[in-house]
Amino acid sequence: MREVKSKNDSVTVKYRYDATGNRIEKKVETWKSTRTTRYVRDASSNVMAIYRDSTVTERPIYGSSRLGEYRGNVPEGTQTLGYRYYELSNHLGNVLTVITDNIHMNTSDTTRAVVSSVSDYYPFGLNMKERSWQDTTISKFRYGFNGKEKDDFAFTQSLKGETVSHENLIGDYELNGDGNDASNSGNNGTVYGSPVATIGHDGTTGSAIEMDGVDDYVEIADSPALDFGSDDFTVSIWIKKISPTSSWNNSIVVAKHVSGGSPGNNEWAITTFHRFGGQSDSVLCGEWNNAPQRIQWRRHNPGFMVQHHR
């Protein structure tokens, strides 16, 4: 496979291989950026180093087979814990648990390791969300089902069980420094206030923004593409609340809502409250919540709340 494209050509992934068919380069191209991953292999085709653009980011650790990877870049002669990640796999090669070398000792001279992720899989590699966990402060481990590399793209994330189709997509907001629309539909947003770049639900630094709940927001100009008429439509968003909210104004996550106590004609809103005008959150604070909402359109929509999916 040399090249893969999304349905509307907004994302292109290109591959290069060596003479024996091993991947040596992966290039992900979108309309606003290009990300290149290169693989340095030894004579037995084992990956010895992984470069992100021109910077080495990972070095696999081997015994008789791959044991994990090293992500540090510390000077020679120094030792820093927390940069080595070790994979615990089953007899099928599936990576079930990843631990770091950042061990902790207690008073009885025993140690415990820090777990960075836990995974389980359905047949053919679909991730079991109810049996999986990822420390969002740590970048995701590169390998998963059958010990193979996870290929996560904006348009397909099959190994994670999350597939994003760009067919009929009118807005895709990565919030990685701006409010631009990554779907190529041109519905770019403007960032107001001073939101801070932070780690997103996938563990990637800079893939989300933290808003202060006062004057930070992203505004998207109205356009005919955002007027859905009598059609149903779907909104999906990841949200992480820092603390509980009792204010209706601060409960709105995403909306096409001008004013008033509840959306009026041809308006809608998704909030963290159980109901419009309510005073309690329906999402857990301190962790990421995914809110996919299929909104059945009505002329007057009384409201749709964020549902908690774990």
C-alpha positions as CSV (number, residue, x, y, z in Angstrom):
1,M,0.0,0.0,0.0
2,R,1.5,3.2,-1.2
3,E,-1.1,5.8,-0.5
4,V,-4.4,6.2,1.4
5,K,-6.8,9.2,1.1
6,S,-9.9,10.2,3.0
7,K,-13.2,10.4,1.0
8,N,-13.0,14.1,0.4
9,D,-9.2,14.1,0.0
10,S,-8.6,16.2,3.1
11,V,-6.1,13.7,4.5
12,T,-3.5,11.8,2.5
13,V,-1.2,9.2,4.0
14,K,1.8,8.0,2.0
15,Y,4.1,5.1,2.7
16,R,7.6,4.2,1.6
17,Y,9.2,0.7,2.0
18,D,12.7,-0.8,1.8
19,A,13.7,-3.6,-0.6
20,T,12.3,-6.3,1.7
21,G,8.9,-4.6,2.2
22,N,9.4,-3.0,5.6
23,R,8.0,0.4,6.2
24,I,10.6,3.1,6.4
25,E,8.5,6.2,6.1
26,K,4.9,7.4,6.8
27,K,3.8,10.9,5.8
28,V,0.4,12.3,6.8
29,E,-0.6,15.3,4.8
30,T,-3.6,17.6,5.5
31,W,-4.5,20.9,4.0
32,K,-2.5,22.8,6.7
33,S,0.3,20.5,7.8
34,T,2.6,17.6,6.9
35,R,3.8,15.1,9.6
36,T,6.6,12.6,8.6
37,T,7.5,9.6,10.6
38,R,10.7,7.7,9.6
39,Y,11.9,4.3,10.8
40,V,15.6,3.3,11.1
41,R,16.0,-0.5,11.0
42,D,18.9,-2.9,11.6
43,A,20.0,-5.8,9.3
44,S,17.2,-8.0,10.7
45,S,14.6,-5.4,9.9
46,N,14.0,-4.5,13.6
47,V,13.1,-0.9,14.2
48,M,16.0,0.8,16.1
49,A,14.9,4.4,16.1
50,I,11.8,6.4,15.1
51,Y,12.0,10.0,13.9
52,R,9.2,12.5,13.9
53,D,10.2,14.9,11.1
54,S,13.9,15.4,11.9
55,T,13.9,14.6,15.6
56,V,14.3,11.1,17.1
57,T,11.4,10.5,19.4
58,E,11.5,6.8,20.2
59,R,14.0,4.0,20.5
60,P,12.6,0.4,20.8
61,I,14.1,-1.8,23.6
62,Y,14.8,-5.4,22.7
63,G,15.6,-8.7,24.4
64,S,14.9,-11.8,22.3
65,S,12.0,-9.7,21.0
66,R,10.7,-6.1,21.5
67,L,10.2,-5.3,25.2
68,G,9.2,-1.6,24.9
69,E,10.6,1.7,23.8
70,Y,12.8,4.6,25.1
71,R,11.5,8.1,24.6
72,G,14.1,10.1,26.5
73,N,16.8,12.4,25.2
74,V,19.0,12.9,28.3
75,P,22.8,13.5,28.2
76,E,25.2,10.6,28.4
77,G,26.2,9.6,31.9
78,T,22.8,10.5,33.4
79,Q,19.8,8.4,34.3
80,T,16.3,9.7,34.4
81,L,13.3,7.5,35.2
82,G,10.0,7.7,33.3
83,Y,11.3,7.6,29.7
84,R,11.3,3.8,29.3
85,Y,8.0,2.1,28.5
86,Y,7.7,-1.7,28.8
87,E,4.9,-3.7,27.1
88,L,3.2,-6.7,28.8
89,S,1.8,-8.9,26.0
90,N,-0.2,-12.1,25.8
91,H,0.6,-15.2,23.8
92,L,-0.9,-13.6,20.7
93,G,1.4,-10.6,20.9
94,N,-1.4,-8.2,21.9
95,V,-0.1,-5.4,24.1
96,L,-2.3,-5.5,27.2
97,T,-0.5,-3.3,29.6
98,V,2.3,-0.7,29.3
99,I,4.4,0.3,32.4
100,T,7.2,2.8,32.8
101,D,10.5,2.5,34.6
102,N,9.4,5.2,37.0
103,I,9.2,2.8,39.9
104,H,8.2,3.6,43.5
105,M,9.6,2.0,46.6
106,N,7.8,1.7,49.9
107,T,9.1,1.1,53.5
108,S,9.3,-2.7,53.0
109,D,11.8,-2.4,50.1
110,T,9.3,-3.5,47.5
111,T,8.6,-1.6,44.3
112,R,5.6,-0.8,42.2
113,A,5.6,0.3,38.6
114,V,3.6,3.1,37.1
115,V,1.0,1.9,34.6
116,S,0.6,4.2,31.5
117,S,-2.1,2.2,29.7
118,V,-4.3,-0.9,29.8
119,S,-5.9,-2.4,26.7
120,D,-8.0,-5.3,25.6
121,Y,-9.3,-6.2,22.1
122,Y,-12.2,-7.8,20.3
123,P,-11.3,-10.2,17.5
124,F,-9.5,-8.5,14.6
125,G,-8.3,-5.7,16.8
126,L,-11.3,-3.5,17.8
127,N,-10.4,-1.9,21.1
128,M,-12.7,-2.7,24.1
129,K,-13.3,0.7,25.6
130,E,-14.8,-0.7,28.8
131,R,-11.6,-2.7,29.4
132,S,-9.1,0.0,28.3
133,W,-7.5,3.0,30.0
134,Q,-4.9,5.5,29.0
135,D,-3.0,8.0,31.3
136,T,-3.8,11.2,29.4
137,T,-0.6,12.8,30.8
138,I,1.5,10.3,28.8
139,S,1.8,9.9,25.1
140,K,0.2,6.8,23.7
141,F,2.2,3.7,23.2
142,R,2.9,3.0,19.5
143,Y,2.0,-0.7,19.4
144,G,-1.2,-2.6,20.2
145,F,-3.1,-5.5,18.6
146,N,-0.8,-8.4,17.6
147,G,2.1,-6.1,18.6
148,K,1.6,-4.1,15.4
149,E,1.9,-0.3,15.1
150,K,-1.3,1.6,15.5
151,D,-2.1,3.7,12.5
152,D,-4.3,6.5,13.8
153,F,-5.4,9.0,11.2
154,A,-8.0,11.8,11.1
155,F,-10.3,9.8,8.9
156,T,-9.8,6.2,10.2
157,Q,-8.8,4.8,13.6
158,S,-9.8,1.2,13.1
159,L,-7.5,-0.3,15.8
160,K,-9.0,2.0,18.4
161,G,-12.5,1.3,17.3
162,E,-13.1,5.0,16.5
163,T,-13.8,5.6,12.8
164,V,-14.4,9.2,11.7
165,S,-16.0,9.5,8.2
166,H,-15.4,12.7,6.3
167,E,-18.4,12.0,4.0
168,N,-20.8,15.0,4.4
169,L,-18.6,16.4,7.2
170,I,-19.2,20.1,7.5
171,G,-16.9,20.9,10.4
172,D,-13.8,19.2,12.1
173,Y,-12.1,21.3,14.8
174,E,-8.8,19.9,16.1
175,L,-8.3,23.0,18.4
176,N,-4.5,22.6,18.1
177,G,-3.7,26.3,18.3
178,D,-6.5,27.7,16.2
179,G,-10.2,27.4,15.3
180,N,-9.7,26.3,11.7
181,D,-11.9,23.7,10.1
182,A,-9.9,20.6,9.2
183,S,-12.7,19.2,7.1
184,N,-12.0,21.6,4.2
185,S,-15.5,22.9,4.3
186,G,-14.3,26.4,5.1
187,N,-16.3,26.8,8.3
188,N,-13.3,28.2,10.2
189,G,-13.8,29.5,13.7
190,T,-12.3,32.5,15.6
191,V,-10.7,31.9,19.0
192,Y,-11.6,34.6,21.6
193,G,-10.0,35.1,25.0
194,S,-6.9,33.3,26.0
195,P,-7.5,29.6,26.0
196,V,-4.4,27.5,26.8
197,A,-3.1,24.6,24.7
198,T,-3.3,21.3,26.7
199,I,-3.1,17.5,26.4
200,G,-6.1,16.0,24.5
201,H,-8.1,12.8,25.2
202,D,-5.6,10.9,23.0
203,G,-2.7,11.9,25.2
204,T,-1.2,14.2,22.6
205,T,0.1,17.6,23.8
206,G,-1.5,20.5,22.1
207,S,-4.5,18.6,20.7
208,A,-7.0,20.4,23.0
209,I,-7.6,23.8,24.5
210,E,-8.5,24.7,28.1
211,M,-11.0,27.5,28.5
212,D,-11.4,29.6,31.6
213,G,-15.2,29.6,31.7
214,V,-15.4,33.4,31.6
215,D,-14.5,34.8,28.2
216,D,-12.8,32.0,26.3
217,Y,-14.7,30.6,23.4
218,V,-14.5,29.7,19.7
219,E,-17.1,31.4,17.4
220,I,-17.9,30.1,13.9
221,A,-19.6,32.5,11.5
222,D,-23.1,31.5,10.3
223,S,-23.3,30.0,6.9
224,P,-25.9,28.1,4.8
225,A,-24.0,24.9,5.4
226,L,-24.8,25.2,9.1
227,D,-28.6,25.4,8.5
228,F,-29.8,21.8,8.5
229,G,-33.4,22.5,7.8
230,S,-35.6,19.6,8.7
231,D,-32.7,17.0,8.5
232,D,-31.2,15.2,11.4
233,F,-27.5,15.7,12.1
234,T,-24.8,14.5,14.4
235,V,-22.4,16.4,16.7
236,S,-19.5,14.6,18.4
237,I,-17.1,16.3,20.9
238,W,-14.7,15.4,23.7
239,I,-14.9,17.4,26.9
240,K,-13.1,17.4,30.2
241,K,-14.5,19.5,33.0
242,I,-12.1,20.7,35.6
243,S,-14.7,21.3,38.3
244,P,-18.5,21.1,38.7
245,T,-20.6,23.9,37.3
246,S,-23.8,25.4,38.6
247,S,-24.1,28.2,36.0
248,W,-26.3,27.6,33.0
249,N,-24.1,29.9,30.9
250,N,-21.0,27.9,31.7
251,S,-22.6,24.6,30.9
252,I,-22.9,25.1,27.2
253,V,-20.4,23.0,25.2
254,V,-21.4,23.7,21.6
255,A,-24.5,25.4,20.3
256,K,-26.2,27.3,17.6
257,H,-28.0,29.5,20.1
258,V,-28.5,33.3,20.0
259,S,-30.1,34.2,23.3
260,G,-32.8,33.3,25.7
261,G,-33.2,30.6,28.4
262,S,-33.4,27.8,25.8
263,P,-32.8,27.4,22.1
264,G,-35.5,28.9,19.9
265,N,-36.6,28.2,16.4
266,N,-33.8,26.6,14.2
267,E,-31.4,26.7,17.2
268,W,-29.8,23.9,19.3
269,A,-27.4,23.4,22.1
270,I,-25.4,20.6,23.8
271,T,-24.8,21.2,27.5
272,T,-23.3,19.4,30.5
273,F,-26.5,19.7,32.5
274,H,-29.2,17.0,32.8
275,R,-31.7,19.4,31.3
276,F,-32.0,23.1,30.3
277,G,-32.2,25.2,33.3
278,G,-30.9,22.4,35.5
279,Q,-28.3,22.8,38.2
280,S,-26.2,19.6,38.0
281,D,-23.7,18.1,35.6
282,S,-24.3,14.9,33.7
283,V,-20.5,14.4,33.0
284,L,-17.7,13.3,35.4
285,C,-15.2,16.0,36.3
286,G,-11.5,15.4,35.9
287,E,-11.7,12.9,33.0
288,W,-12.5,13.0,29.3
289,N,-16.1,12.4,28.3
290,N,-17.1,11.7,24.7
291,A,-20.4,13.1,23.6
292,P,-21.7,11.8,20.2
293,Q,-25.2,13.2,19.7
294,R,-27.5,12.4,16.8
295,I,-30.0,15.3,17.0
296,Q,-33.4,14.6,15.7
297,W,-34.3,18.0,14.4
298,R,-37.5,19.8,15.4
299,R,-38.6,23.3,14.7
300,H,-38.2,24.1,18.4
301,N,-35.6,21.9,20.0
302,P,-35.8,21.9,23.8
303,G,-32.3,20.8,24.3
304,F,-29.8,17.9,24.1
305,M,-27.5,17.0,26.9
306,V,-24.0,15.6,26.9
307,Q,-24.3,11.8,27.5
308,H,-21.4,10.1,29.4
309,H,-19.7,7.5,27.4
310,R,-16.7,5.7,28.9
